[in-house]
Amino acid sequence: MFFYQCDAPKKKEVLKKEVLKSEKIIEKDTITIDEEKKWNTINSSNTEDFLLAYGKENPETKVIIKTKFGNIKIRLFEDVPAHRASFIYLTKNEYFNTTVIYRVAKNFVIQGGNSDNYLTVEQRTKHGNYLIKPEFKKHRIHKYGSLAAAREWDNNPNKLSNPFEFYVVQNKKGAPHLDNQHTVFGEVFEGFNTMTKISKVQVGEDDWPMDEIPITVEILD
């Protein structure tokens, strides 16, 4: 399968990778975050502590992904605390609003959280390009409507998640071969018709939609 890097021209230069890979992350030692002064640093050594602390102060579990085809409402799981907190953190900092649904793999998954927009690269740099340790749970499986984190497959023996990119399982039979390979951290509870509409769009050989599908993500509660 093919995957676009953030800084690559759309539909021109592509990087061949395994399915559901994310672009390789370059970690930054320390960054400044403007959302709250008390949450002003994150780095490669304190990512988990930062997110767990952030999660206690930001307990929201529902988000809405808005697209031109309609909305998708998602419930985030509390028993995968770092991934939940990260998604809330990036949502509140409006990272996803610079991105698109960049991959529609027919009868498989819908993948978002990346784009060829330079603002996406800037936002990743601003938020430290951090990675998250996997939070695999036996009961959190890749069923229809599951939300999971993309990750780099090469040189990633610990299966660290890329928090900036996510996918939703669109196959009604699920995708069990991805269990314990990617962290499942949420599920769709409304908007399955929107998923179906998106799954029918025309795509190129790399699964990138021919017509761009921008997204915005907001907190529901």
C-alpha positions in Angstrom: 0.0 0.0 0.0 1.0 3.6 -0.3 1.2 6.4 2.2 1.7 10.1 1.6 4.2 12.1 3.7 2.9 15.4 5.1 5.3 17.5 2.9 4.7 15.5 -0.3 2.7 17.0 -3.2 -0.7 15.3 -3.3 -1.0 12.4 -5.8 2.6 12.9 -7.0 5.4 11.8 -4.7 4.4 8.8 -2.4 6.3 6.5 0.0 5.6 2.8 -0.2 4.8 1.4 3.2 2.8 -1.4 4.9 -0.9 -0.9 5.5 -1.8 1.6 8.2 1.6 3.0 8.7 2.1 6.5 9.8 4.9 8.8 8.8 8.1 8.4 10.7 8.1 10.7 13.7 11.1 12.8 14.6 11.0 13.5 18.4 11.8 16.9 19.8 13.3 17.2 23.2 11.1 20.0 24.6 8.3 22.2 23.2 6.1 24.9 24.5 2.3 24.5 24.6 0.0 27.5 24.8 -3.2 25.9 25.9 -2.5 26.1 29.6 0.5 27.4 31.4 0.5 24.4 33.7 0.8 22.1 30.7 3.8 23.9 29.2 6.2 21.1 28.3 6.2 17.7 26.7 9.2 15.7 25.5 10.2 12.1 24.6 10.8 11.2 28.2 7.7 12.6 29.9 5.0 11.9 27.2 3.1 9.3 29.3 3.2 11.3 32.5 2.2 14.4 30.6 -0.8 12.7 29.0 -2.0 11.0 32.1 -1.9 14.2 34.0 -3.6 16.1 31.2 -6.3 13.4 31.0 -7.2 13.8 34.7 -7.8 17.5 34.0 -9.6 16.9 30.7 -12.0 13.9 31.2 -14.0 14.3 28.0 -14.8 11.1 26.2 -16.9 12.1 23.2 -15.9 13.9 20.0 -17.4 14.7 16.6 -15.7 14.5 13.3 -17.3 16.8 10.8 -17.0 16.2 7.0 -18.8 17.4 3.9 -20.5 14.0 3.9 -21.9 14.4 7.4 -20.7 13.9 10.9 -19.2 10.9 12.8 -19.6 10.8 16.6 -17.0 8.9 18.5 -16.8 7.6 22.1 -13.2 7.4 23.5 -12.4 4.6 25.9 -11.3 5.5 29.4 -9.3 2.3 29.9 -6.7 3.5 27.3 -6.0 6.7 29.1 -2.9 8.0 27.2 -4.5 7.6 23.8 -7.8 9.1 25.0 -6.0 12.1 26.6 -3.8 12.6 23.5 -6.9 12.7 21.2 -8.6 15.2 23.4 -5.4 17.3 23.7 -4.9 17.4 19.9 -8.6 18.2 19.4 -8.6 21.1 21.9 -5.5 22.4 20.2 -7.2 22.1 16.8 -4.5 20.0 15.2 -7.0 17.8 13.3 -8.6 20.9 11.7 -5.6 21.2 9.4 -6.0 17.6 8.2 -8.0 15.5 5.8 -9.3 12.0 5.4 -6.3 10.9 3.3 -7.0 7.3 2.8 -10.1 5.3 2.0 -9.3 1.6 1.6 -12.4 0.0 0.2 -14.1 -2.4 2.6 -11.3 -2.0 5.1 -10.7 1.4 6.8 -11.1 5.2 6.6 -7.9 6.9 7.7 -7.4 10.6 8.7 -5.2 13.0 10.6 -2.7 13.9 7.8 -2.6 16.2 4.8 -0.2 17.8 2.3 -0.9 21.2 4.0 2.2 22.8 5.5 0.1 23.8 8.5 -0.1 20.1 9.4 3.6 19.8 9.6 3.8 23.0 11.7 1.2 21.7 14.1 3.1 18.4 14.5 6.3 20.3 15.3 4.5 22.5 17.7 3.1 19.6 19.6 6.4 17.7 19.7 5.9 14.9 17.3 5.5 12.6 20.3 4.8 8.9 20.2 2.6 6.8 22.6 3.2 3.4 24.1 0.6 0.8 23.0 -2.4 0.2 25.3 -3.6 -3.1 24.0 -6.7 -4.6 25.7 -8.1 -8.0 25.0 -11.7 -6.6 24.8 -10.7 -3.6 22.6 -10.7 -5.3 19.2 -10.9 -4.1 15.6 -14.7 -4.4 15.0 -16.8 -2.4 12.7 -16.6 1.3 13.8 -13.5 0.9 16.0 -11.2 3.9 16.2 -7.5 3.1 16.3 -4.1 4.7 16.1 -1.8 4.5 13.1 1.8 3.7 13.6 5.2 3.3 11.9 5.9 -0.4 11.1 9.6 -0.1 10.2 12.1 0.3 13.1 9.3 0.3 15.6 9.6 -2.9 17.7 7.6 -1.5 20.6 4.6 -0.7 18.3 4.5 3.0 19.4 1.4 4.8 18.2 1.5 8.0 16.0 -1.1 10.1 17.9 -1.6 12.4 14.9 -3.2 9.8 12.6 -6.2 7.6 13.2 -8.4 5.2 11.3 -11.9 3.8 11.6 -12.7 0.2 10.7 -15.2 0.3 7.8 -15.5 -3.4 7.1 -18.6 -4.8 8.8 -16.7 -8.0 9.5 -14.0 -6.0 11.4 -10.2 -6.3 10.9 -9.1 -8.9 13.5 -5.6 -9.2 12.0 -4.9 -5.8 13.4 -5.6 -6.7 17.0 -2.5 -6.2 19.2 -0.8 -4.4 16.3 -2.6 -1.1 16.7 -4.2 0.4 19.8 -8.0 0.6 19.6 -9.0 3.6 21.7 -12.6 4.5 20.7 -15.7 3.5 18.7 -18.2 5.2 16.4 -21.7 5.5 18.0 -23.4 7.7 15.5 -22.6 8.5 11.8 -22.3 5.1 10.2 -24.2 6.4 7.2 -21.5 9.1 6.8 -18.8 6.3 6.9 -20.7 4.5 4.1 -20.7 7.7 2.0 -17.0 8.3 2.5 -16.3 4.6 1.7 -17.8 5.1 -1.8 -15.6 8.1 -2.9 -13.3 7.7 -5.9 -9.7 7.1 -4.9 -6.4 6.8 -6.7 -4.2 3.7 -6.6 -2.8 4.9 -3.3 -6.3 5.1 -1.7 -6.0 8.9 -1.5 -9.5 10.4 -2.3 -9.5 12.1 -5.7 -11.5 15.0 -4.1 -10.2 16.3 -0.8 -12.1 15.5 2.3 -11.2 18.1 5.0 -12.2 17.4 8.6 -12.7 19.3 11.8 -12.9 17.6 15.2 -14.7 19.0 18.2 -15.4 18.0 21.8 -19.0 16.8 22.5 -18.7 16.5 26.2 
